[in-house]
Amino acid sequence: MRAIITATGHYAPPNILTNKDLEKLVDTNDEWITTRTGIRERRILDKDKGTSFMAVRAAQMALEQRQMAPEELDLIIVATITPDTPVPTTAALVQKELKARNCWGYDLNGGCTGFVCALATASQFIMSGFYTKILVIGADKMSSIIDYEDRNTCILFGDAAGAVLLEASDSETLGIEDFILHLDGTGSKSLYMSGGGSLRPATLETVNQKLHYLYQDGRAVYKHAVTGMADVAAQILKRNHLTGQDIKLLVPHQANLRIIDVVAEKLSLAKDQIVVNIDRYGNTTAATIPLALSEAHQDKRMGKDDWILIAAFGAGFIWGSLLFKWALD
């Protein structure tokens, strides 16, 4: 039994925050942001809506595309670092809105690598024979944990959601082929949010100290991300006796255009082999890969039997790659 992707979906809020808009908030400018990150604009969800709002709409798009009733789902996995609430899970809220009465679900916190982790996990549930239809979602409302007075972070992040349907197949060649995941907890000091957990619950003091906003040591994260993403992408190809020429599309985490370029160069990929949308959405954390994958699917950039490679690097540090053959015509 193999796990294949049978549908994709995505959602990005209509509200656009451009680099020009950010010039009015912090000491930065459009040229500086574009040159160093590749980002020109990002989407911002309304303050009265949570991550589940976007996740539900990405899920609905995938279900409608597959013409599948929510009741057919066995499991919902939501990769996110910005759940609507600590309890219950965002997966529970998504299940309720979809009316997916016959499934269970949970949230997975893997930072920017969350969707890769969730997809790898879901594939194992299917390959074990326990489940046949799983909805895998990556969604984050990063604007809810960003300090818009901190130019180190506010220029980078946006809000969005992406989803895929993963189903069981008798095919011996299509679907999830391999994945590699890594964790290095020493990187936790470079990208974190210190307030709001059991160590530092929300108090007037933690709020005043801005501990509920994301902190990032940009140089440290960039240094590790460049080597981590490139190495793990090359490693999975080598392990499966493939080269960059065999890959139809690389769908990388959209954190920084320069990181994507390094990965592409290491794999000797042409520009038309890489999916890039960071200019329009920024870094949407767990949503970047499923969002880009869904857009590539809508644009008919891949066909049946094409090799697709995804790779990401994020907080933790957690990084990884996943290789699969596209199953749809």
Secondary structure as UniProt FT lines:
FT   STRAND          2..11
FT   STRAND          16..18
FT   HELIX           19..23
FT   TURN            24..25
FT   HELIX           30..37
FT   STRAND          41..43
FT   TURN            47..48
FT   HELIX           51..66
FT   HELIX           70..72
FT   STRAND          75..79
FT   HELIX           90..98
FT   TURN            101..102
FT   STRAND          104..108
FT   HELIX           111..113
FT   HELIX           114..127
FT   TURN            128..129
FT   STRAND          133..141
FT   HELIX           142..145
FT   TURN            148..149
FT   HELIX           151..154
FT   TURN            155..156
FT   STRAND          159..169
FT   STRAND          175..183
FT   HELIX           185..189
FT   STRAND          191..192
FT   HELIX           204..208
FT   TURN            209..212
FT   STRAND          215..216
FT   HELIX           218..239
FT   TURN            240..241
FT   HELIX           244..246
FT   STRAND          247..252
FT   HELIX           257..266
FT   TURN            267..268
FT   HELIX           271..273
FT   HELIX           278..281
FT   HELIX           285..287
FT   HELIX           288..298
FT   TURN            299..300
FT   TURN            304..305
FT   STRAND          307..314
FT   TURN            315..317
FT   STRAND          318..325
//
